[in-house]
Amino acid sequence: MIQYPLNPMNLNEEQLLTIRDMASHFMSPFEIAFMIGVNVEDFRSWLQDDSHPAFRAYNEAKIASVLELRRKIVGMAKKGSPQAEVLVNQFIQDQILGEE
């Protein structure tokens, strides 16, 4: 039987490390919740609460991985890769939309 934390705000460091690792590899919230032994719906609600440690761990790791990949794609576009140029143009459009 899975033991859930009594106070979900107090996830232990091992759980937070697992969240960071799995989020950085683009695993789903279901998969992460399963691996850290918490209720999936609770975990999903924590990811909507910017004051929850899981929110920060998940989003920092995911965004860092996206940034790493985008750096590589932008580098490839600057070297003339047509496929990378298409992706960079989409990144630019997404950024402009996010600024509005």
Secondary structure as GFF3:
##gff-version 3
##sequence-region A 1 100
A	DSSP	three_ten_helix	8	10	.	.	.	ID=ss1
A	DSSP	alpha_helix	13	24	.	.	.	ID=ss2
A	DSSP	alpha_helix	29	36	.	.	.	ID=ss3
A	DSSP	alpha_helix	40	46	.	.	.	ID=ss4
A	DSSP	alpha_helix	53	78	.	.	.	ID=ss5
A	DSSP	alpha_helix	82	99	.	.	.	ID=ss6
###
